[in-house]
Amino acid sequence: MTLLEQLIDIDRLTAKQPMPERSRVEVINNMALTSLKQAKKDKDFSLRLWTEGINGARALHSEQRYHEALLAYEIMQSLWPGEDDIRALRELVVHW
């Protein structure tokens, strides 16, 4: 996560250096997956990263970025089964 945070401002989720939007979304998706693997999980932070990643994938119509975000969503469903805030995000997973 420390390496990824050198690329993305975690408060604004913007790139710290110039990069294509596709790359920014990829880094955010990787940050979301990394956050889900940490021993002390911060659900709110993971959801914030995931939401930014899926919205970016949808805006780009990127199959690769979409599948990265979909994987993270499936992991979140396993980590926090039955949680309303996870279930509420289901509408964002709808493929364009």
KALIN-V30302 format. One line per field, one symbol per residue. psi: psi as a letter, one per 20 degrees, with the letter a starting at -180 (. if undefined). Layout:
psi=???
This chain:
psi=hgghihhpoigikqpiqpqqhhgghggghhgggghiiqgnpngggghgggggghhggghilogghghghgghghghhhhmpjphhghhihhiipq.
